[in-house]
Amino acid sequence: EDDPPFKVDLHTQHADLGEVWLATTIRSSHRVGLVMWAIQAETANWARQKAGLLGAELKDSGLELESFQIHHAARPRSEVAPVHDQGEWMQTVRPRLDTLA
């Protein structure tokens, strides 16, 4: 049975790619799940075209791309997780990162 997954949410506004959100889940079994939301259709299409390359790169790093969902849309508000304070983050994430290394 897997330990609780490690989750990373990212949001950026890139000059070429536009506004992009990425929700990443990494399980202790080295499986990776990604969900991407992109405002620009070109960015979503590019991500779909490169999904196989991403899977190969992750495999070369010892990870398995379990799923990759790509949405040409803004990230729904209900999907946005609350931000925790830095002290809680350091107590929770830092020990997990040390065990994954």
Secondary structure, 3 states (H helix, E strand, C coil): CCCCCEEEEEEEEECCCEEEEEEEEECCCCEEEEEEEECCHHHHHHHHHHHHHHHHHHHHCCCEEEEEEEECCCCCHHHCCCCCCHHHHHHHHHHHHHHHC
